[in-house]
């Protein structure tokens, strides 16, 4: 039996994840938490095999909880499930000893597979982000697709139509890419990415 603690500050998502994971015969959720302090206390009390946690939570972030677990050699492995598809977050997570890093838009059965993989000593990091780290490149494949379309002069609405995304989602993804590149506008963004060979 794989014993789990689930930490997520959004109650609806916490409940949905808990219901999903409880369907697996070899999983047991021993406690849930809605902030980082509670997550750490539950790890200390229940000594689960794996903590599943978000990054941004009240009191302590998921990364800070992972740092505590590593520092005090508590033995629990950490899997982060987050909306933050940013290279910097994943790099910090790996440094903190996190064994799994999965984005919330991944298929639910992938989370189940990753939990079992981590339990048996494996690791998993979101493929786009892991690829970026290997290449010394801050961009994900999604970032590259969007910046290539920006380079062609497409608007957010046209990019959204091409990628089947809402214009607001395109705007958010583009902002994340520009933040990674540390540039202030879309023209500087695709130029820097092109000049560095990242497109």
C-alpha positions as CSV (number, residue, x, y, z in Angstrom):
1,X,0.0,0.0,0.0
2,X,1.3,3.4,-1.0
3,X,0.5,5.9,1.8
4,X,-0.2,9.5,0.7
5,X,-0.6,12.9,2.2
6,X,-2.4,15.3,-0.2
7,X,-1.8,19.1,0.2
8,X,-3.8,21.6,-1.9
9,X,-5.3,24.9,-0.8
10,X,-8.2,24.8,-3.2
11,X,-10.8,22.6,-1.5
12,X,-12.6,21.6,-4.7
13,X,-9.4,20.4,-6.3
14,X,-8.2,18.8,-3.2
15,X,-11.5,16.8,-3.0
16,X,-11.3,15.9,-6.7
17,X,-7.7,14.7,-6.4
18,X,-8.5,12.8,-3.3
19,X,-11.5,11.0,-5.0
20,X,-9.4,10.2,-8.0
21,X,-6.5,8.7,-6.0
22,X,-8.8,6.8,-3.7
23,X,-10.0,4.8,-6.7
24,X,-6.6,3.0,-6.8
25,X,-6.5,-0.2,-4.8
26,X,-2.8,0.3,-3.8
27,X,-3.2,4.0,-2.6
28,X,-4.2,5.1,0.9
29,X,-4.7,8.8,1.6
30,X,-3.7,9.1,5.3
31,X,-4.3,12.9,5.6
32,X,-5.0,16.1,3.6
33,X,-3.9,19.6,4.2
34,X,-4.9,23.1,2.9
35,X,-1.6,24.8,3.8
36,X,2.1,24.1,4.0
37,X,2.4,24.0,7.8
38,X,-0.3,21.3,8.0
39,X,1.3,19.4,5.2
40,X,4.6,19.3,7.0
41,X,2.9,18.3,10.3
42,X,1.1,15.5,8.6
43,X,4.3,14.2,7.1
44,X,6.0,14.3,10.5
45,X,3.0,12.6,12.1
46,X,2.0,10.0,9.6
47,X,5.3,9.4,7.8
48,X,3.7,8.8,4.4
49,X,5.5,7.3,1.4
50,X,4.7,10.3,-0.7
51,X,3.5,13.9,-0.3
52,X,1.5,15.3,-3.2
53,X,1.5,19.1,-3.0
54,X,0.9,22.2,-5.0
55,X,3.6,24.9,-5.0
56,X,1.8,28.0,-3.9
57,X,-0.1,27.5,-0.6
58,X,-0.6,29.5,2.6
59,X,2.2,29.5,5.2
60,X,4.8,27.3,3.4
61,X,5.1,26.7,-0.3
62,X,5.3,23.1,-1.6
63,X,9.0,23.7,-2.4
64,X,9.6,24.9,1.2
65,X,7.9,21.8,2.6
66,X,10.1,19.6,0.4
67,X,13.2,21.5,1.7
68,X,12.2,20.7,5.3
69,X,11.6,17.1,4.4
70,X,15.0,16.8,2.9
71,X,16.8,18.8,5.6
72,X,15.4,16.7,8.4
73,X,15.6,13.4,6.5
74,X,11.9,12.6,7.0
75,X,12.0,10.0,4.2
76,X,8.8,11.1,2.5
77,X,9.1,11.6,-1.3
78,X,7.5,14.7,-2.8
79,X,5.5,15.0,-6.0
80,X,4.5,18.5,-7.0
81,X,1.3,19.0,-9.0
82,X,1.0,22.6,-10.2
83,X,-0.2,25.1,-12.8
84,X,3.3,26.7,-12.9
85,X,5.0,25.5,-16.0
86,X,8.0,27.6,-15.3
87,X,11.6,26.4,-15.6
88,X,12.6,28.3,-12.5
89,X,10.0,26.6,-10.3
90,X,11.1,23.1,-11.5
91,X,14.8,23.9,-11.1
92,X,14.1,25.0,-7.5
93,X,12.0,21.9,-6.9
94,X,14.7,19.6,-8.1
95,X,17.2,21.3,-5.9
96,X,14.9,20.8,-3.0
97,X,14.8,17.0,-3.7
98,X,11.4,16.8,-5.3
99,X,11.0,13.5,-7.1
100,X,8.1,14.4,-9.3
101,X,6.9,17.6,-11.0
102,X,3.7,17.4,-13.0
103,X,1.5,20.1,-14.5
104,X,-2.2,20.2,-13.6
105,X,-3.2,20.0,-17.2
106,X,-1.6,16.6,-17.6
107,X,-3.9,13.5,-17.9
108,X,-5.1,12.1,-14.5
109,X,-3.8,8.7,-15.2
110,X,-0.3,10.2,-15.6
111,X,-0.3,11.3,-12.0
112,X,-1.2,7.7,-10.9
113,X,1.7,6.4,-13.0
114,X,4.1,9.0,-11.6
115,X,3.2,8.2,-8.0
116,X,4.0,4.5,-8.5
117,X,7.2,5.4,-10.3
118,X,8.4,7.7,-7.5
119,X,7.4,5.1,-4.9
120,X,9.7,2.6,-6.6
121,X,12.6,5.1,-6.6
122,X,12.1,6.8,-10.0
123,X,11.7,10.4,-10.8
124,X,9.6,12.4,-13.2
125,X,9.8,16.1,-14.4
126,X,7.3,17.6,-16.8
127,X,8.8,16.8,-20.2
128,X,8.8,20.3,-21.7
129,X,10.5,21.8,-18.6
130,X,13.0,19.0,-18.3
131,X,13.9,19.4,-22.0
132,X,14.5,23.1,-21.4
133,X,16.9,22.4,-18.6
134,X,18.8,19.9,-20.7
135,X,19.2,22.4,-23.5
136,X,20.1,25.3,-21.3
137,X,17.0,26.9,-22.8
138,X,14.3,28.6,-20.6
139,X,11.5,28.0,-23.1
140,X,9.1,25.1,-23.3
141,X,7.7,23.6,-26.5
142,X,4.5,25.6,-25.9
143,X,6.5,28.8,-25.5
144,X,8.3,28.1,-28.8
145,X,5.0,27.4,-30.7
146,X,3.6,30.7,-29.5
147,X,6.7,32.8,-30.1
148,X,7.0,31.4,-33.7
149,X,3.5,32.6,-34.4
150,X,4.2,36.0,-32.8
151,X,7.3,36.2,-35.1
152,X,4.9,35.7,-38.1
153,X,2.9,38.7,-36.9
154,X,-0.2,36.9,-35.6
155,X,-2.3,38.6,-33.0
156,X,-3.3,36.8,-29.7
157,X,-6.7,36.0,-31.2
158,X,-5.1,34.5,-34.4
159,X,-2.6,32.5,-32.3
160,X,-5.5,31.2,-30.2
161,X,-7.3,30.1,-33.3
162,X,-4.2,28.3,-34.6
163,X,-3.6,26.5,-31.3
164,X,-7.2,26.1,-30.2
165,X,-6.7,28.4,-27.2
166,X,-8.6,31.4,-25.8
167,X,-6.9,34.8,-26.5
168,X,-6.6,35.4,-22.7
169,X,-4.8,32.0,-22.3
170,X,-2.5,33.0,-25.1
171,X,-1.8,36.3,-23.4
172,X,-1.0,34.5,-20.1
173,X,1.3,32.0,-21.8
174,X,3.1,34.7,-23.7
175,X,3.6,36.7,-20.6
176,X,5.2,33.7,-18.9
177,X,7.5,33.2,-21.9
178,X,8.5,36.9,-21.9
179,X,9.2,36.7,-18.1
180,X,11.5,33.7,-18.6
181,X,13.4,35.7,-21.3
182,X,13.4,38.8,-19.1
183,X,12.1,41.0,-21.9
184,X,9.3,43.6,-21.9
185,X,7.5,42.9,-25.1
186,X,6.7,40.3,-27.7
187,X,9.0,41.6,-30.4
188,X,12.0,41.5,-28.0
189,X,10.9,38.1,-27.0
190,X,10.9,36.4,-30.4
191,X,14.1,38.2,-31.4
192,X,16.0,37.0,-28.3
193,X,14.7,33.5,-28.7
194,X,15.7,33.5,-32.4
195,X,19.1,34.9,-31.7
196,X,19.8,32.2,-29.0
197,X,18.7,29.4,-31.3
198,X,15.7,28.5,-29.1
199,X,13.1,28.7,-31.9
